[in-house]
Amino acid sequence: MDPEKKRYLVCHDYGMGGSWWWVWAASPEEIVESVAEIEVITDEESIRESGPLADEELHLDALSGTSLADLRDQRTAHRSVPGYGVLAGRKRVYLRDDEEGVDFLVEVGPDGRRLREVEVSPEGVFRLAEDLPNPPRDLRDPRYVRMEISHAEFEAAWERSVPYPEDEE
C-alpha cells in the first residue's frame, strides 16, 4: 500500500439513498477530480455513522471493473467539455433547473446542495432545502454552466415568491 494514500469515505447520494465506498487516494480533492457525482465525507461523526454502509474498499488508481468505474468514466468525459469545473468552489451558485417540465430557480451552496428554490410559475412558490431530498449537484459537471443565472435574478424571484402550500401552517 502506498504510504502517501489514505482511506476516504465516498458517497454517491441520489436523494432517497446512496451508495458508499472506502477509497484509497492521496486526497479528497483527487477523488472528486477523478470521479463524478460523489462527495467525500470528512466529518468524523458522519464517518462513524455512515462508514459501515460502505460495501467496497477501492483504490482510486484501479477503478476499472469496479462499481465506481462508470462515474470515473463520466468524470473523464466531463474534462473534455468546455465549462468543466467552472462552478466548483464557489460560495453560491444560482441555476435555472427544469425538473419534469417545471422551471425552478435554485440557490446552491459550495457542497452542491440546494439551499433555496423558487418554482417559476404564476404563484412563484418557494421551498427551503430541508423540505425535499437534497442530493448534491456535481458542480464540476459542465452541464450546469449553461443553467447558471445571476444572483439578482434569483433574489428577485425569491422576493416575489410565497411559501409552498404544504409548508404553510
Phi and psi in radians as a Rosetta constraint file:
Dihedral C 1 N 2 CA 2 C 2 CIRCULARHARMONIC -1.202 0.35
Dihedral N 2 CA 2 C 2 N 3 CIRCULARHARMONIC 2.122 0.35
Dihedral C 2 N 3 CA 3 C 3 CIRCULARHARMONIC -1.154 0.35
Dihedral N 3 CA 3 C 3 N 4 CIRCULARHARMONIC -0.295 0.35
Dihedral C 3 N 4 CA 4 C 4 CIRCULARHARMONIC -1.477 0.35
Dihedral N 4 CA 4 C 4 N 5 CIRCULARHARMONIC -0.102 0.35
Dihedral C 4 N 5 CA 5 C 5 CIRCULARHARMONIC -1.777 0.35
Dihedral N 5 CA 5 C 5 N 6 CIRCULARHARMONIC 2.579 0.35
Dihedral C 5 N 6 CA 6 C 6 CIRCULARHARMONIC -2.155 0.35
Dihedral N 6 CA 6 C 6 N 7 CIRCULARHARMONIC 2.865 0.35
Dihedral C 6 N 7 CA 7 C 7 CIRCULARHARMONIC -1.656 0.35
Dihedral N 7 CA 7 C 7 N 8 CIRCULARHARMONIC 2.222 0.35
Dihedral C 7 N 8 CA 8 C 8 CIRCULARHARMONIC -2.136 0.35
Dihedral N 8 CA 8 C 8 N 9 CIRCULARHARMONIC 2.523 0.35
Dihedral C 8 N 9 CA 9 C 9 CIRCULARHARMONIC -1.505 0.35
Dihedral N 9 CA 9 C 9 N 10 CIRCULARHARMONIC 2.231 0.35
Dihedral C 9 N 10 CA 10 C 10 CIRCULARHARMONIC -2.167 0.35
Dihedral N 10 CA 10 C 10 N 11 CIRCULARHARMONIC 2.433 0.35
Dihedral C 10 N 11 CA 11 C 11 CIRCULARHARMONIC -2.280 0.35
Dihedral N 11 CA 11 C 11 N 12 CIRCULARHARMONIC 2.388 0.35
Dihedral C 11 N 12 CA 12 C 12 CIRCULARHARMONIC -1.860 0.35
Dihedral N 12 CA 12 C 12 N 13 CIRCULARHARMONIC 1.759 0.35
Dihedral C 12 N 13 CA 13 C 13 CIRCULARHARMONIC -1.626 0.35
Dihedral N 13 CA 13 C 13 N 14 CIRCULARHARMONIC 2.059 0.35
Dihedral C 13 N 14 CA 14 C 14 CIRCULARHARMONIC -1.893 0.35
Dihedral N 14 CA 14 C 14 N 15 CIRCULARHARMONIC 0.391 0.35
Dihedral C 14 N 15 CA 15 C 15 CIRCULARHARMONIC 1.755 0.35
Dihedral N 15 CA 15 C 15 N 16 CIRCULARHARMONIC -0.924 0.35
Dihedral C 15 N 16 CA 16 C 16 CIRCULARHARMONIC -1.902 0.35
Dihedral N 16 CA 16 C 16 N 17 CIRCULARHARMONIC 0.334 0.35
Dihedral C 16 N 17 CA 17 C 17 CIRCULARHARMONIC 2.817 0.35
Dihedral N 17 CA 17 C 17 N 18 CIRCULARHARMONIC -2.938 0.35
Dihedral C 17 N 18 CA 18 C 18 CIRCULARHARMONIC -2.948 0.35
Dihedral N 18 CA 18 C 18 N 19 CIRCULARHARMONIC 2.965 0.35
Dihedral C 18 N 19 CA 19 C 19 CIRCULARHARMONIC -1.973 0.35
Dihedral N 19 CA 19 C 19 N 20 CIRCULARHARMONIC 2.492 0.35
Dihedral C 19 N 20 CA 20 C 20 CIRCULARHARMONIC -2.227 0.35
Dihedral N 20 CA 20 C 20 N 21 CIRCULARHARMONIC 2.502 0.35
Dihedral C 20 N 21 CA 21 C 21 CIRCULARHARMONIC -2.495 0.35
Dihedral N 21 CA 21 C 21 N 22 CIRCULARHARMONIC 2.693 0.35
Dihedral C 21 N 22 CA 22 C 22 CIRCULARHARMONIC -1.700 0.35
Dihedral N 22 CA 22 C 22 N 23 CIRCULARHARMONIC 2.257 0.35
Dihedral C 22 N 23 CA 23 C 23 CIRCULARHARMONIC -2.214 0.35
Dihedral N 23 CA 23 C 23 N 24 CIRCULARHARMONIC 2.252 0.35
Dihedral C 23 N 24 CA 24 C 24 CIRCULARHARMONIC -1.528 0.35
Dihedral N 24 CA 24 C 24 N 25 CIRCULARHARMONIC 2.167 0.35
Dihedral C 24 N 25 CA 25 C 25 CIRCULARHARMONIC -2.759 0.35
Dihedral N 25 CA 25 C 25 N 26 CIRCULARHARMONIC 2.966 0.35
Dihedral C 25 N 26 CA 26 C 26 CIRCULARHARMONIC -1.277 0.35
Dihedral N 26 CA 26 C 26 N 27 CIRCULARHARMONIC -0.541 0.35
Dihedral C 26 N 27 CA 27 C 27 CIRCULARHARMONIC -2.847 0.35
Dihedral N 27 CA 27 C 27 N 28 CIRCULARHARMONIC 2.823 0.35
Dihedral C 27 N 28 CA 28 C 28 CIRCULARHARMONIC -1.044 0.35
Dihedral N 28 CA 28 C 28 N 29 CIRCULARHARMONIC -0.681 0.35
Dihedral C 28 N 29 CA 29 C 29 CIRCULARHARMONIC -1.072 0.35
Dihedral N 29 CA 29 C 29 N 30 CIRCULARHARMONIC -0.691 0.35
Dihedral C 29 N 30 CA 30 C 30 CIRCULARHARMONIC -1.047 0.35
Dihedral N 30 CA 30 C 30 N 31 CIRCULARHARMONIC -0.653 0.35
Dihedral C 30 N 31 CA 31 C 31 CIRCULARHARMONIC -1.188 0.35
Dihedral N 31 CA 31 C 31 N 32 CIRCULARHARMONIC -0.873 0.35
Dihedral C 31 N 32 CA 32 C 32 CIRCULARHARMONIC -1.208 0.35
Dihedral N 32 CA 32 C 32 N 33 CIRCULARHARMONIC -0.420 0.35
Dihedral C 32 N 33 CA 33 C 33 CIRCULARHARMONIC -1.331 0.35
Dihedral N 33 CA 33 C 33 N 34 CIRCULARHARMONIC -0.342 0.35
Dihedral C 33 N 34 CA 34 C 34 CIRCULARHARMONIC -1.798 0.35
Dihedral N 34 CA 34 C 34 N 35 CIRCULARHARMONIC -0.398 0.35
Dihedral C 34 N 35 CA 35 C 35 CIRCULARHARMONIC -2.298 0.35
Dihedral N 35 CA 35 C 35 N 36 CIRCULARHARMONIC 2.257 0.35
Dihedral C 35 N 36 CA 36 C 36 CIRCULARHARMONIC -1.424 0.35
Dihedral N 36 CA 36 C 36 N 37 CIRCULARHARMONIC 2.729 0.35
Dihedral C 36 N 37 CA 37 C 37 CIRCULARHARMONIC 0.993 0.35
Dihedral N 37 CA 37 C 37 N 38 CIRCULARHARMONIC 0.627 0.35
Dihedral C 37 N 38 CA 38 C 38 CIRCULARHARMONIC -2.261 0.35
Dihedral N 38 CA 38 C 38 N 39 CIRCULARHARMONIC 2.878 0.35
Dihedral C 38 N 39 CA 39 C 39 CIRCULARHARMONIC -2.298 0.35
Dihedral N 39 CA 39 C 39 N 40 CIRCULARHARMONIC 2.570 0.35
Dihedral C 39 N 40 CA 40 C 40 CIRCULARHARMONIC -1.702 0.35
Dihedral N 40 CA 40 C 40 N 41 CIRCULARHARMONIC 2.179 0.35
Dihedral C 40 N 41 CA 41 C 41 CIRCULARHARMONIC -1.505 0.35
Dihedral N 41 CA 41 C 41 N 42 CIRCULARHARMONIC 2.135 0.35
Dihedral C 41 N 42 CA 42 C 42 CIRCULARHARMONIC -2.051 0.35
Dihedral N 42 CA 42 C 42 N 43 CIRCULARHARMONIC -0.249 0.35
Dihedral C 42 N 43 CA 43 C 43 CIRCULARHARMONIC -1.258 0.35
Dihedral N 43 CA 43 C 43 N 44 CIRCULARHARMONIC 2.177 0.35
Dihedral C 43 N 44 CA 44 C 44 CIRCULARHARMONIC -1.022 0.35
Dihedral N 44 CA 44 C 44 N 45 CIRCULARHARMONIC -0.731 0.35
Dihedral C 44 N 45 CA 45 C 45 CIRCULARHARMONIC -1.115 0.35
Dihedral N 45 CA 45 C 45 N 46 CIRCULARHARMONIC -0.748 0.35
Dihedral C 45 N 46 CA 46 C 46 CIRCULARHARMONIC -1.127 0.35
Dihedral N 46 CA 46 C 46 N 47 CIRCULARHARMONIC -0.640 0.35
Dihedral C 46 N 47 CA 47 C 47 CIRCULARHARMONIC -1.119 0.35
Dihedral N 47 CA 47 C 47 N 48 CIRCULARHARMONIC -0.780 0.35
Dihedral C 47 N 48 CA 48 C 48 CIRCULARHARMONIC -1.073 0.35
Dihedral N 48 CA 48 C 48 N 49 CIRCULARHARMONIC -0.744 0.35
Dihedral C 48 N 49 CA 49 C 49 CIRCULARHARMONIC -1.266 0.35
Dihedral N 49 CA 49 C 49 N 50 CIRCULARHARMONIC -0.731 0.35
Dihedral C 49 N 50 CA 50 C 50 CIRCULARHARMONIC -1.758 0.35
Dihedral N 50 CA 50 C 50 N 51 CIRCULARHARMONIC -0.297 0.35
Dihedral C 50 N 51 CA 51 C 51 CIRCULARHARMONIC -0.884 0.35
Dihedral N 51 CA 51 C 51 N 52 CIRCULARHARMONIC -0.741 0.35
Dihedral C 51 N 52 CA 52 C 52 CIRCULARHARMONIC -1.111 0.35
Dihedral N 52 CA 52 C 52 N 53 CIRCULARHARMONIC -0.261 0.35
Dihedral C 52 N 53 CA 53 C 53 CIRCULARHARMONIC -1.358 0.35
Dihedral N 53 CA 53 C 53 N 54 CIRCULARHARMONIC -0.265 0.35
Dihedral C 53 N 54 CA 54 C 54 CIRCULARHARMONIC -1.202 0.35
Dihedral N 54 CA 54 C 54 N 55 CIRCULARHARMONIC 2.157 0.35
Dihedral C 54 N 55 CA 55 C 55 CIRCULARHARMONIC -1.524 0.35
Dihedral N 55 CA 55 C 55 N 56 CIRCULARHARMONIC -0.469 0.35
Dihedral C 55 N 56 CA 56 C 56 CIRCULARHARMONIC -2.337 0.35
Dihedral N 56 CA 56 C 56 N 57 CIRCULARHARMONIC 2.724 0.35
Dihedral C 56 N 57 CA 57 C 57 CIRCULARHARMONIC -2.063 0.35
Dihedral N 57 CA 57 C 57 N 58 CIRCULARHARMONIC 2.063 0.35
Dihedral C 57 N 58 CA 58 C 58 CIRCULARHARMONIC -2.170 0.35
Dihedral N 58 CA 58 C 58 N 59 CIRCULARHARMONIC 2.805 0.35
Dihedral C 58 N 59 CA 59 C 59 CIRCULARHARMONIC -1.908 0.35
Dihedral N 59 CA 59 C 59 N 60 CIRCULARHARMONIC 2.253 0.35
Dihedral C 59 N 60 CA 60 C 60 CIRCULARHARMONIC -0.980 0.35
Dihedral N 60 CA 60 C 60 N 61 CIRCULARHARMONIC -0.615 0.35
Dihedral C 60 N 61 CA 61 C 61 CIRCULARHARMONIC -1.479 0.35
Dihedral N 61 CA 61 C 61 N 62 CIRCULARHARMONIC 0.151 0.35
Dihedral C 61 N 62 CA 62 C 62 CIRCULARHARMONIC -2.491 0.35
Dihedral N 62 CA 62 C 62 N 63 CIRCULARHARMONIC 0.976 0.35
Dihedral C 62 N 63 CA 63 C 63 CIRCULARHARMONIC -1.595 0.35
Dihedral N 63 CA 63 C 63 N 64 CIRCULARHARMONIC -0.186 0.35
Dihedral C 63 N 64 CA 64 C 64 CIRCULARHARMONIC -0.987 0.35
Dihedral N 64 CA 64 C 64 N 65 CIRCULARHARMONIC 2.328 0.35
Dihedral C 64 N 65 CA 65 C 65 CIRCULARHARMONIC 1.370 0.35
Dihedral N 65 CA 65 C 65 N 66 CIRCULARHARMONIC 0.097 0.35
Dihedral C 65 N 66 CA 66 C 66 CIRCULARHARMONIC -1.817 0.35
Dihedral N 66 CA 66 C 66 N 67 CIRCULARHARMONIC 3.037 0.35
Dihedral C 66 N 67 CA 67 C 67 CIRCULARHARMONIC -1.210 0.35
Dihedral N 67 CA 67 C 67 N 68 CIRCULARHARMONIC -0.225 0.35
Dihedral C 67 N 68 CA 68 C 68 CIRCULARHARMONIC -1.687 0.35
Dihedral N 68 CA 68 C 68 N 69 CIRCULARHARMONIC -0.043 0.35
Dihedral C 68 N 69 CA 69 C 69 CIRCULARHARMONIC -1.054 0.35
Dihedral N 69 CA 69 C 69 N 70 CIRCULARHARMONIC -0.732 0.35
Dihedral C 69 N 70 CA 70 C 70 CIRCULARHARMONIC -1.118 0.35
Dihedral N 70 CA 70 C 70 N 71 CIRCULARHARMONIC -0.696 0.35
Dihedral C 70 N 71 CA 71 C 71 CIRCULARHARMONIC -1.241 0.35
Dihedral N 71 CA 71 C 71 N 72 CIRCULARHARMONIC -0.529 0.35
Dihedral C 71 N 72 CA 72 C 72 CIRCULARHARMONIC -1.176 0.35
Dihedral N 72 CA 72 C 72 N 73 CIRCULARHARMONIC -0.771 0.35
Dihedral C 72 N 73 CA 73 C 73 CIRCULARHARMONIC -1.107 0.35
Dihedral N 73 CA 73 C 73 N 74 CIRCULARHARMONIC -0.638 0.35
Dihedral C 73 N 74 CA 74 C 74 CIRCULARHARMONIC -1.085 0.35
Dihedral N 74 CA 74 C 74 N 75 CIRCULARHARMONIC -0.765 0.35
Dihedral C 74 N 75 CA 75 C 75 CIRCULARHARMONIC -1.120 0.35
Dihedral N 75 CA 75 C 75 N 76 CIRCULARHARMONIC -0.710 0.35
Dihedral C 75 N 76 CA 76 C 76 CIRCULARHARMONIC -1.028 0.35
Dihedral N 76 CA 76 C 76 N 77 CIRCULARHARMONIC -0.739 0.35
Dihedral C 76 N 77 CA 77 C 77 CIRCULARHARMONIC -1.149 0.35
Dihedral N 77 CA 77 C 77 N 78 CIRCULARHARMONIC -0.668 0.35
Dihedral C 77 N 78 CA 78 C 78 CIRCULARHARMONIC -1.000 0.35
Dihedral N 78 CA 78 C 78 N 79 CIRCULARHARMONIC -0.708 0.35
Dihedral C 78 N 79 CA 79 C 79 CIRCULARHARMONIC -1.056 0.35
Dihedral N 79 CA 79 C 79 N 80 CIRCULARHARMONIC -0.432 0.35
Dihedral C 79 N 80 CA 80 C 80 CIRCULARHARMONIC -1.575 0.35
Dihedral N 80 CA 80 C 80 N 81 CIRCULARHARMONIC -0.015 0.35
Dihedral C 80 N 81 CA 81 C 81 CIRCULARHARMONIC -1.765 0.35
Dihedral N 81 CA 81 C 81 N 82 CIRCULARHARMONIC 2.311 0.35
Dihedral C 81 N 82 CA 82 C 82 CIRCULARHARMONIC -0.962 0.35
Dihedral N 82 CA 82 C 82 N 83 CIRCULARHARMONIC 2.423 0.35
Dihedral C 82 N 83 CA 83 C 83 CIRCULARHARMONIC 1.732 0.35
Dihedral N 83 CA 83 C 83 N 84 CIRCULARHARMONIC -0.106 0.35
Dihedral C 83 N 84 CA 84 C 84 CIRCULARHARMONIC -0.991 0.35
Dihedral N 84 CA 84 C 84 N 85 CIRCULARHARMONIC 2.207 0.35
Dihedral C 84 N 85 CA 85 C 85 CIRCULARHARMONIC 1.338 0.35
Dihedral N 85 CA 85 C 85 N 86 CIRCULARHARMONIC -0.024 0.35
Dihedral C 85 N 86 CA 86 C 86 CIRCULARHARMONIC -1.052 0.35
Dihedral N 86 CA 86 C 86 N 87 CIRCULARHARMONIC -0.674 0.35
Dihedral C 86 N 87 CA 87 C 87 CIRCULARHARMONIC -1.566 0.35
Dihedral N 87 CA 87 C 87 N 88 CIRCULARHARMONIC -0.242 0.35
Dihedral C 87 N 88 CA 88 C 88 CIRCULARHARMONIC -1.134 0.35
Dihedral N 88 CA 88 C 88 N 89 CIRCULARHARMONIC 2.441 0.35
Dihedral C 88 N 89 CA 89 C 89 CIRCULARHARMONIC 1.527 0.35
Dihedral N 89 CA 89 C 89 N 90 CIRCULARHARMONIC -0.065 0.35
Dihedral C 89 N 90 CA 90 C 90 CIRCULARHARMONIC -1.352 0.35
Dihedral N 90 CA 90 C 90 N 91 CIRCULARHARMONIC 2.616 0.35
Dihedral C 90 N 91 CA 91 C 91 CIRCULARHARMONIC -1.171 0.35
Dihedral N 91 CA 91 C 91 N 92 CIRCULARHARMONIC -0.702 0.35
Dihedral C 91 N 92 CA 92 C 92 CIRCULARHARMONIC -2.489 0.35
Dihedral N 92 CA 92 C 92 N 93 CIRCULARHARMONIC 2.539 0.35
Dihedral C 92 N 93 CA 93 C 93 CIRCULARHARMONIC -2.310 0.35
Dihedral N 93 CA 93 C 93 N 94 CIRCULARHARMONIC 2.442 0.35
Dihedral C 93 N 94 CA 94 C 94 CIRCULARHARMONIC -2.072 0.35
Dihedral N 94 CA 94 C 94 N 95 CIRCULARHARMONIC 2.225 0.35
Dihedral C 94 N 95 CA 95 C 95 CIRCULARHARMONIC -2.257 0.35
Dihedral N 95 CA 95 C 95 N 96 CIRCULARHARMONIC 2.649 0.35
Dihedral C 95 N 96 CA 96 C 96 CIRCULARHARMONIC -1.809 0.35
Dihedral N 96 CA 96 C 96 N 97 CIRCULARHARMONIC 2.010 0.35
Dihedral C 96 N 97 CA 97 C 97 CIRCULARHARMONIC -2.062 0.35
Dihedral N 97 CA 97 C 97 N 98 CIRCULARHARMONIC 2.251 0.35
Dihedral C 97 N 98 CA 98 C 98 CIRCULARHARMONIC -1.760 0.35
Dihedral N 98 CA 98 C 98 N 99 CIRCULARHARMONIC 1.845 0.35
Dihedral C 98 N 99 CA 99 C 99 CIRCULARHARMONIC -1.853 0.35
Dihedral N 99 CA 99 C 99 N 100 CIRCULARHARMONIC 1.943 0.35
Dihedral C 99 N 100 CA 100 C 100 CIRCULARHARMONIC 0.891 0.35
Dihedral N 100 CA 100 C 100 N 101 CIRCULARHARMONIC 0.770 0.35
Dihedral C 100 N 101 CA 101 C 101 CIRCULARHARMONIC 1.468 0.35
Dihedral N 101 CA 101 C 101 N 102 CIRCULARHARMONIC 0.044 0.35
Dihedral C 101 N 102 CA 102 C 102 CIRCULARHARMONIC -2.012 0.35
Dihedral N 102 CA 102 C 102 N 103 CIRCULARHARMONIC 2.249 0.35
Dihedral C 102 N 103 CA 103 C 103 CIRCULARHARMONIC -1.465 0.35
Dihedral N 103 CA 103 C 103 N 104 CIRCULARHARMONIC 2.385 0.35
Dihedral C 103 N 104 CA 104 C 104 CIRCULARHARMONIC -2.221 0.35
Dihedral N 104 CA 104 C 104 N 105 CIRCULARHARMONIC 2.468 0.35
Dihedral C 104 N 105 CA 105 C 105 CIRCULARHARMONIC -1.731 0.35
Dihedral N 105 CA 105 C 105 N 106 CIRCULARHARMONIC 2.251 0.35
Dihedral C 105 N 106 CA 106 C 106 CIRCULARHARMONIC -2.222 0.35
Dihedral N 106 CA 106 C 106 N 107 CIRCULARHARMONIC 2.325 0.35
Dihedral C 106 N 107 CA 107 C 107 CIRCULARHARMONIC -1.717 0.35
Dihedral N 107 CA 107 C 107 N 108 CIRCULARHARMONIC 2.204 0.35
Dihedral C 107 N 108 CA 108 C 108 CIRCULARHARMONIC -2.117 0.35
Dihedral N 108 CA 108 C 108 N 109 CIRCULARHARMONIC 2.385 0.35
Dihedral C 108 N 109 CA 109 C 109 CIRCULARHARMONIC -1.454 0.35
Dihedral N 109 CA 109 C 109 N 110 CIRCULARHARMONIC 3.116 0.35
Dihedral C 109 N 110 CA 110 C 110 CIRCULARHARMONIC -1.121 0.35
Dihedral N 110 CA 110 C 110 N 111 CIRCULARHARMONIC -0.356 0.35
Dihedral C 110 N 111 CA 111 C 111 CIRCULARHARMONIC -1.536 0.35
Dihedral N 111 CA 111 C 111 N 112 CIRCULARHARMONIC 0.048 0.35
Dihedral C 111 N 112 CA 112 C 112 CIRCULARHARMONIC 1.508 0.35
Dihedral N 112 CA 112 C 112 N 113 CIRCULARHARMONIC -0.015 0.35
Dihedral C 112 N 113 CA 113 C 113 CIRCULARHARMONIC -1.554 0.35
Dihedral N 113 CA 113 C 113 N 114 CIRCULARHARMONIC 2.507 0.35
Dihedral C 113 N 114 CA 114 C 114 CIRCULARHARMONIC -1.152 0.35
Dihedral N 114 CA 114 C 114 N 115 CIRCULARHARMONIC 2.332 0.35
Dihedral C 114 N 115 CA 115 C 115 CIRCULARHARMONIC -1.759 0.35
Dihedral N 115 CA 115 C 115 N 116 CIRCULARHARMONIC -0.822 0.35
Dihedral C 115 N 116 CA 116 C 116 CIRCULARHARMONIC -2.526 0.35
Dihedral N 116 CA 116 C 116 N 117 CIRCULARHARMONIC 2.707 0.35
Dihedral C 116 N 117 CA 117 C 117 CIRCULARHARMONIC -2.579 0.35
Dihedral N 117 CA 117 C 117 N 118 CIRCULARHARMONIC 2.617 0.35
Dihedral C 117 N 118 CA 118 C 118 CIRCULARHARMONIC -2.202 0.35
Dihedral N 118 CA 118 C 118 N 119 CIRCULARHARMONIC 2.240 0.35
Dihedral C 118 N 119 CA 119 C 119 CIRCULARHARMONIC -1.363 0.35
Dihedral N 119 CA 119 C 119 N 120 CIRCULARHARMONIC 2.265 0.35
Dihedral C 119 N 120 CA 120 C 120 CIRCULARHARMONIC -1.454 0.35
Dihedral N 120 CA 120 C 120 N 121 CIRCULARHARMONIC 1.742 0.35
Dihedral C 120 N 121 CA 121 C 121 CIRCULARHARMONIC -2.737 0.35
Dihedral N 121 CA 121 C 121 N 122 CIRCULARHARMONIC 2.980 0.35
Dihedral C 121 N 122 CA 122 C 122 CIRCULARHARMONIC -1.000 0.35
Dihedral N 122 CA 122 C 122 N 123 CIRCULARHARMONIC -0.578 0.35
Dihedral C 122 N 123 CA 123 C 123 CIRCULARHARMONIC -1.373 0.35
Dihedral N 123 CA 123 C 123 N 124 CIRCULARHARMONIC -0.519 0.35
Dihedral C 123 N 124 CA 124 C 124 CIRCULARHARMONIC 0.992 0.35
Dihedral N 124 CA 124 C 124 N 125 CIRCULARHARMONIC 0.935 0.35
Dihedral C 124 N 125 CA 125 C 125 CIRCULARHARMONIC -1.379 0.35
Dihedral N 125 CA 125 C 125 N 126 CIRCULARHARMONIC 2.666 0.35
Dihedral C 125 N 126 CA 126 C 126 CIRCULARHARMONIC -2.109 0.35
Dihedral N 126 CA 126 C 126 N 127 CIRCULARHARMONIC 2.773 0.35
Dihedral C 126 N 127 CA 127 C 127 CIRCULARHARMONIC -2.364 0.35
Dihedral N 127 CA 127 C 127 N 128 CIRCULARHARMONIC 2.602 0.35
Dihedral C 127 N 128 CA 128 C 128 CIRCULARHARMONIC -1.683 0.35
Dihedral N 128 CA 128 C 128 N 129 CIRCULARHARMONIC 2.842 0.35
Dihedral C 128 N 129 CA 129 C 129 CIRCULARHARMONIC -0.961 0.35
Dihedral N 129 CA 129 C 129 N 130 CIRCULARHARMONIC -0.660 0.35
Dihedral C 129 N 130 CA 130 C 130 CIRCULARHARMONIC -1.299 0.35
Dihedral N 130 CA 130 C 130 N 131 CIRCULARHARMONIC -0.085 0.35
Dihedral C 130 N 131 CA 131 C 131 CIRCULARHARMONIC -1.405 0.35
Dihedral N 131 CA 131 C 131 N 132 CIRCULARHARMONIC -0.289 0.35
Dihedral C 131 N 132 CA 132 C 132 CIRCULARHARMONIC -2.474 0.35
Dihedral N 132 CA 132 C 132 N 133 CIRCULARHARMONIC 2.847 0.35
Dihedral C 132 N 133 CA 133 C 133 CIRCULARHARMONIC -0.971 0.35
Dihedral N 133 CA 133 C 133 N 134 CIRCULARHARMONIC 2.534 0.35
Dihedral C 133 N 134 CA 134 C 134 CIRCULARHARMONIC -2.410 0.35
Dihedral N 134 CA 134 C 134 N 135 CIRCULARHARMONIC 1.128 0.35
Dihedral C 134 N 135 CA 135 C 135 CIRCULARHARMONIC -1.184 0.35
Dihedral N 135 CA 135 C 135 N 136 CIRCULARHARMONIC 2.602 0.35
Dihedral C 135 N 136 CA 136 C 136 CIRCULARHARMONIC -1.252 0.35
Dihedral N 136 CA 136 C 136 N 137 CIRCULARHARMONIC 2.529 0.35
Dihedral C 136 N 137 CA 137 C 137 CIRCULARHARMONIC -1.508 0.35
Dihedral N 137 CA 137 C 137 N 138 CIRCULARHARMONIC 2.491 0.35
Dihedral C 137 N 138 CA 138 C 138 CIRCULARHARMONIC -1.452 0.35
Dihedral N 138 CA 138 C 138 N 139 CIRCULARHARMONIC 1.681 0.35
Dihedral C 138 N 139 CA 139 C 139 CIRCULARHARMONIC -1.248 0.35
Dihedral N 139 CA 139 C 139 N 140 CIRCULARHARMONIC -0.068 0.35
Dihedral C 139 N 140 CA 140 C 140 CIRCULARHARMONIC -1.430 0.35
Dihedral N 140 CA 140 C 140 N 141 CIRCULARHARMONIC -0.325 0.35
Dihedral C 140 N 141 CA 141 C 141 CIRCULARHARMONIC -1.123 0.35
Dihedral N 141 CA 141 C 141 N 142 CIRCULARHARMONIC 2.132 0.35
Dihedral C 141 N 142 CA 142 C 142 CIRCULARHARMONIC -1.153 0.35
Dihedral N 142 CA 142 C 142 N 143 CIRCULARHARMONIC -0.292 0.35
Dihedral C 142 N 143 CA 143 C 143 CIRCULARHARMONIC -1.106 0.35
Dihedral N 143 CA 143 C 143 N 144 CIRCULARHARMONIC -0.462 0.35
Dihedral C 143 N 144 CA 144 C 144 CIRCULARHARMONIC -1.289 0.35
Dihedral N 144 CA 144 C 144 N 145 CIRCULARHARMONIC -0.343 0.35
Dihedral C 144 N 145 CA 145 C 145 CIRCULARHARMONIC -1.077 0.35
Dihedral N 145 CA 145 C 145 N 146 CIRCULARHARMONIC -0.752 0.35
Dihedral C 145 N 146 CA 146 C 146 CIRCULARHARMONIC -1.278 0.35
Dihedral N 146 CA 146 C 146 N 147 CIRCULARHARMONIC -0.203 0.35
Dihedral C 146 N 147 CA 147 C 147 CIRCULARHARMONIC -1.639 0.35
Dihedral N 147 CA 147 C 147 N 148 CIRCULARHARMONIC -0.119 0.35
Dihedral C 147 N 148 CA 148 C 148 CIRCULARHARMONIC -1.170 0.35
Dihedral N 148 CA 148 C 148 N 149 CIRCULARHARMONIC 2.424 0.35
Dihedral C 148 N 149 CA 149 C 149 CIRCULARHARMONIC -2.175 0.35
Dihedral N 149 CA 149 C 149 N 150 CIRCULARHARMONIC 3.032 0.35
Dihedral C 149 N 150 CA 150 C 150 CIRCULARHARMONIC -1.447 0.35
Dihedral N 150 CA 150 C 150 N 151 CIRCULARHARMONIC 2.759 0.35
Dihedral C 150 N 151 CA 151 C 151 CIRCULARHARMONIC -1.024 0.35
Dihedral N 151 CA 151 C 151 N 152 CIRCULARHARMONIC -0.741 0.35
Dihedral C 151 N 152 CA 152 C 152 CIRCULARHARMONIC -1.065 0.35
Dihedral N 152 CA 152 C 152 N 153 CIRCULARHARMONIC -0.734 0.35
Dihedral C 152 N 153 CA 153 C 153 CIRCULARHARMONIC -1.095 0.35
Dihedral N 153 CA 153 C 153 N 154 CIRCULARHARMONIC -0.755 0.35
Dihedral C 153 N 154 CA 154 C 154 CIRCULARHARMONIC -1.100 0.35
Dihedral N 154 CA 154 C 154 N 155 CIRCULARHARMONIC -0.855 0.35
Dihedral C 154 N 155 CA 155 C 155 CIRCULARHARMONIC -1.106 0.35
Dihedral N 155 CA 155 C 155 N 156 CIRCULARHARMONIC -0.623 0.35
Dihedral C 155 N 156 CA 156 C 156 CIRCULARHARMONIC -1.101 0.35
Dihedral N 156 CA 156 C 156 N 157 CIRCULARHARMONIC -0.746 0.35
Dihedral C 156 N 157 CA 157 C 157 CIRCULARHARMONIC -1.180 0.35
Dihedral N 157 CA 157 C 157 N 158 CIRCULARHARMONIC -0.684 0.35
Dihedral C 157 N 158 CA 158 C 158 CIRCULARHARMONIC -1.073 0.35
Dihedral N 158 CA 158 C 158 N 159 CIRCULARHARMONIC -0.757 0.35
Dihedral C 158 N 159 CA 159 C 159 CIRCULARHARMONIC -1.103 0.35
Dihedral N 159 CA 159 C 159 N 160 CIRCULARHARMONIC -0.567 0.35
Dihedral C 159 N 160 CA 160 C 160 CIRCULARHARMONIC -1.480 0.35
Dihedral N 160 CA 160 C 160 N 161 CIRCULARHARMONIC -0.197 0.35
Dihedral C 160 N 161 CA 161 C 161 CIRCULARHARMONIC -1.407 0.35
Dihedral N 161 CA 161 C 161 N 162 CIRCULARHARMONIC 2.870 0.35
Dihedral C 161 N 162 CA 162 C 162 CIRCULARHARMONIC -2.219 0.35
Dihedral N 162 CA 162 C 162 N 163 CIRCULARHARMONIC 2.795 0.35
Dihedral C 162 N 163 CA 163 C 163 CIRCULARHARMONIC -1.048 0.35
Dihedral N 163 CA 163 C 163 N 164 CIRCULARHARMONIC 2.548 0.35
Dihedral C 163 N 164 CA 164 C 164 CIRCULARHARMONIC -1.024 0.35
Dihedral N 164 CA 164 C 164 N 165 CIRCULARHARMONIC 2.369 0.35
Dihedral C 164 N 165 CA 165 C 165 CIRCULARHARMONIC -0.882 0.35
Dihedral N 165 CA 165 C 165 N 166 CIRCULARHARMONIC -0.665 0.35
Dihedral C 165 N 166 CA 166 C 166 CIRCULARHARMONIC -1.207 0.35
Dihedral N 166 CA 166 C 166 N 167 CIRCULARHARMONIC -0.344 0.35
Dihedral C 166 N 167 CA 167 C 167 CIRCULARHARMONIC -1.439 0.35
Dihedral N 167 CA 167 C 167 N 168 CIRCULARHARMONIC -0.287 0.35
Dihedral C 167 N 168 CA 168 C 168 CIRCULARHARMONIC -1.283 0.35
Dihedral N 168 CA 168 C 168 N 169 CIRCULARHARMONIC 2.482 0.35
